[in-house]
Amino acid sequence: MKIARVCGIEIIITNSLLALFIISGVLGIIPFAVVVFLIVLLHEAGHVIMACYFHLPVERIELFLFGGVAYIPSYRNSSLFKETLVALAGPFTNLLAAGFIWIVKVKLTVIPPWLEFGGQASMAMAVCNLIPALPLDGGRIVRAFLAKRFGFFPATRLTAGAGQLLACIVFFFGLWRVSFYWVNFWWMLLAGYFFCAARREKRAAFLTLISYLTGKDNEIKRRGILPGRCLVMLSSVQVKQVLETLAPQNYHLIYVIGERGELLGILTERAVISAGLTGDMEKNLGEILGNEGPRSR
């Protein structure tokens, strides 16, 4: 359900969140539910503000039972550096809110229970979102760091795997807690959400990488320069192996050599990406060169 439209950005709440408000009203804790809603909205607003700073269009903010998502269509056509700053903005905004509430508490000594809860919940949200596991913000930050050294695919597999491990831990914690009070079953629902979201990130890794890599063309046109990286590979190396080593923040030149170490040619990453997009993931670099001798593409 759309509840507002601010600066062209739709704010939507799902049925699951509406159900939470109804249950909170029945239990007489609606002020605390509203505080959680505002904290999540503030977190997503932090992402949106940073995205707007980088001129990344924001489509909508969607709030649901386990948090929220700011939909930024051009997110993956930018750079990992921008993704890192956009990801950091959410937890940073929560830390600012928690700090503000702490200052109010120090000044007034006594504050309403819902406001004190807001400070604690805001701090908890900031800390939890910095856990280095996808789909959390911390996972995106760590993936950007690891991608520089190990490539995007290995970084995504590691952080998404960490997300699935976190989901298993949360599930068994919930299983233990539910034996004390049935309401704690929501921990297991949260675990299910984490696991599925992490699996989606892992499955979408190829498309995400291609989006980042193709977005370099816009970066080169805008800046006129990008940091480069040279790779030396045998002509028998397949396209899918090359793509696993590419890092979104660098432009790659691939020196293709034969079995005896002779230079067969030089490929740009664009040539390899084009082969991947046409479905030729099994094609090797020698076939892309066409065995026509030393040249570049």
C-alpha positions in Angstrom: 0.0 0.0 0.0 1.4 3.4 -1.0 1.3 5.8 2.0 3.2 8.8 0.6 5.2 10.2 -2.3 8.1 12.4 -1.4 10.3 14.1 -4.0 9.0 11.7 -6.6 9.8 8.6 -4.4 7.0 6.3 -3.4 6.9 5.0 0.1 5.1 1.7 0.3 4.2 -0.6 3.2 3.4 -4.2 2.8 0.6 -6.2 4.2 2.9 -7.9 6.6 3.8 -4.6 8.2 0.1 -3.6 8.4 -0.5 -6.9 10.2 2.2 -6.0 12.7 0.5 -2.7 13.4 -2.8 -4.5 14.0 -1.2 -7.0 16.4 0.7 -4.2 18.2 -2.6 -2.3 18.6 -4.3 -5.4 20.1 -1.3 -5.9 22.5 -1.3 -2.2 23.5 2.2 -1.5 22.2 1.4 0.6 19.2 3.8 3.5 20.2 6.7 1.0 20.1 5.6 -0.3 16.7 5.5 3.2 15.3 9.0 3.9 16.7 10.3 0.8 14.9 8.5 1.9 11.7 10.2 5.4 11.9 13.6 3.9 12.6 13.4 1.6 9.5 12.1 4.6 7.4 15.0 6.7 8.7 17.5 4.0 7.8 16.2 3.8 4.2 16.1 7.6 4.0 19.8 7.5 4.7 20.4 5.3 1.7 18.2 7.5 -0.5 19.9 10.8 0.5 23.3 9.3 -0.4 22.0 7.9 -3.6 20.6 11.3 -4.6 23.9 12.9 -3.8 25.5 10.6 -6.4 22.6 11.4 -8.8 21.3 7.8 -8.7 17.5 7.7 -9.3 15.5 6.2 -6.5 12.3 4.5 -7.6 10.6 3.7 -4.2 11.0 2.7 -0.6 9.3 -0.5 0.5 8.8 -1.3 4.2 8.0 -4.8 5.3 7.9 -7.0 8.4 11.7 -7.5 8.6 12.9 -4.1 7.5 12.9 -2.1 4.3 14.5 -1.7 0.9 15.3 1.4 -1.2 14.9 0.5 -4.8 17.7 2.2 -6.8 17.5 1.0 -10.5 20.8 2.4 -11.5 22.6 1.1 -8.4 24.5 -1.6 -10.3 25.4 0.7 -13.2 27.5 2.9 -10.9 30.5 1.6 -9.0 31.3 -0.4 -5.9 32.7 2.7 -4.2 29.3 4.4 -4.5 27.6 1.3 -3.4 29.7 1.2 -0.3 28.9 4.8 0.6 25.2 4.3 -0.1 25.2 1.1 2.1 27.1 2.9 4.9 24.6 5.8 4.9 21.8 3.7 6.4 23.6 2.5 9.6 25.2 5.9 9.9 21.8 7.6 10.0 20.7 5.2 12.7 23.8 6.0 14.7 23.0 9.7 14.5 19.5 9.1 15.7 20.7 6.9 18.6 23.2 9.6 19.5 20.6 12.3 19.4 18.3 10.3 21.7 21.2 9.7 24.1 21.9 13.5 24.3 18.2 14.1 25.0 18.3 11.5 27.7 21.3 13.1 29.3 19.7 16.6 29.2 16.3 15.6 30.5 17.3 12.7 32.7 13.9 11.0 32.3 12.4 10.3 28.9 9.3 8.4 27.8 9.9 4.6 27.5 9.1 4.6 23.8 11.8 7.2 23.2 14.4 5.2 25.2 13.3 2.1 23.2 13.8 4.1 20.0 17.4 4.8 20.9 18.2 1.2 21.7 16.4 -0.1 18.6 18.2 2.5 16.4 21.6 1.4 17.8 20.7 -2.3 17.4 19.6 -1.7 13.8 22.9 0.1 12.9 25.0 -2.7 14.5 23.0 -5.6 13.0 23.2 -4.0 9.5 26.9 -3.8 9.7 27.3 -7.6 10.1 29.4 -8.6 7.1 26.8 -10.8 5.4 24.5 -10.3 2.5 21.8 -9.1 2.2 22.8 -6.7 5.0 24.6 -3.4 4.4 27.7 -4.8 6.0 27.8 -7.6 3.4 27.7 -5.1 0.6 30.6 -3.1 2.1 32.7 -6.2 2.7 31.9 -7.5 -0.8 33.2 -4.3 -2.3 36.4 -4.6 -0.4 37.0 -8.3 -1.2 36.1 -7.8 -4.9 39.2 -5.6 -5.3 41.4 -8.4 -4.3 39.6 -11.7 -5.2 37.1 -10.7 -7.8 33.4 -10.1 -7.7 32.2 -13.7 -7.9 34.3 -15.1 -5.0 33.4 -12.0 -2.9 29.7 -12.5 -3.5 29.9 -16.3 -2.8 31.7 -15.6 0.5 29.4 -12.8 1.8 26.2 -14.6 0.6 27.4 -17.8 2.3 28.0 -15.8 5.4 24.4 -14.6 5.1 23.1 -18.2 4.9 25.2 -19.2 7.9 23.8 -16.3 9.8 20.3 -17.4 8.8 21.0 -20.9 10.2 22.3 -19.4 13.5 19.2 -17.2 13.8 16.9 -20.1 13.1 18.3 -22.4 15.8 18.3 -19.4 18.2 14.6 -18.9 17.5 14.0 -22.7 17.9 15.6 -22.5 21.3 13.7 -19.3 22.3 10.3 -20.6 21.1 10.5 -23.3 23.8 10.2 -20.4 26.4 7.6 -18.3 24.6 5.7 -19.0 21.4 6.0 -15.4 20.2 9.7 -16.0 19.5 8.8 -18.0 16.4 9.4 -14.7 14.5 13.1 -15.4 14.8 12.6 -18.4 12.5 10.7 -16.3 10.0 13.5 -13.8 10.0 16.0 -16.6 9.4 13.9 -17.8 6.4 14.0 -14.3 5.0 17.8 -13.9 5.4 18.4 -17.3 3.9 16.3 -16.7 0.8 17.6 -13.2 0.3 21.2 -14.4 0.6 20.5 -17.1 -2.0 19.0 -14.6 -4.4 22.2 -12.5 -4.1 24.3 -15.5 -4.9 22.2 -16.5 -7.9 22.1 -12.9 -9.2 25.9 -12.5 -8.9 26.5 -12.9 -12.7 23.9 -10.3 -13.7 25.0 -8.0 -10.9 28.6 -8.2 -12.1 27.6 -7.6 -15.7 25.7 -4.5 -14.6 28.8 -3.2 -12.8 31.1 -4.0 -15.7 28.9 -2.5 -18.4 28.4 0.6 -16.2 32.2 1.3 -16.7 31.4 2.7 -20.2 29.4 5.5 -18.6 32.2 6.1 -16.0 34.8 6.4 -18.8 32.7 8.7 -20.8 32.0 10.8 -17.7 35.5 10.9 -16.2 37.7 10.1 -19.2 39.9 7.8 -17.2 39.6 4.7 -15.1 42.2 2.7 -13.1 43.4 -0.3 -15.2 44.5 -3.8 -14.4 46.4 -6.2 -16.7 45.8 -10.0 -16.6 47.9 -12.7 -18.3 46.0 -15.8 -19.3 46.4 -18.9 -21.4 44.4 -19.1 -24.6 42.6 -22.2 -23.2 41.0 -20.2 -20.3 37.3 -20.1 -20.7 35.1 -16.9 -20.6 33.4 -17.9 -17.3 36.8 -18.2 -15.6 37.8 -14.8 -16.8 34.6 -13.2 -15.6 35.2 -14.6 -12.1 38.5 -12.6 -11.9 37.2 -9.3 -13.1 36.8 -6.5 -10.5 34.2 -3.8 -11.1 36.4 -0.9 -10.1 39.1 -1.6 -12.7 39.2 -1.7 -16.5 40.9 -4.9 -17.6 43.3 -5.7 -20.4 43.9 -9.4 -20.9 47.2 -10.6 -22.5 46.5 -14.0 -24.1 49.5 -16.3 -24.3 50.0 -19.7 -25.8 51.3 -22.9 -24.1 54.9 -21.8 -24.8 54.4 -18.4 -23.4 54.1 -16.5 -26.7 51.8 -13.6 -26.9 48.8 -14.3 -29.1 47.0 -11.1 -28.6 45.4 -8.6 -26.2 41.7 -8.6 -25.4 39.7 -5.9 -23.6 37.2 -6.9 -21.0 34.4 -5.7 -23.3 35.2 -8.6 -25.8 35.0 -11.1 -23.0 31.8 -9.7 -21.6 30.2 -9.7 -25.0 31.0 -13.4 -25.4 29.5 -14.0 -22.0 26.3 -12.1 -22.8 25.8 -14.1 -26.0 25.9 -17.3 -23.9 29.4 -18.4 -25.0 30.6 -19.0 -21.4 32.5 -22.2 -22.5 34.4 -20.4 -25.3 38.1 -19.9 -24.6 40.2 -16.8 -25.2 41.9 -18.3 -28.2 38.6 -18.7 -29.9 37.7 -15.1 -29.2 41.0 -14.0 -30.7 40.2 -16.2 -33.7 43.8 -17.4 -33.7 44.7 -14.6 -36.1 48.0 -13.7 -34.5 48.9 -11.0 -32.0 46.4 -8.3 -32.0 44.0 -6.5 -29.6 40.3 -6.1 -29.4 
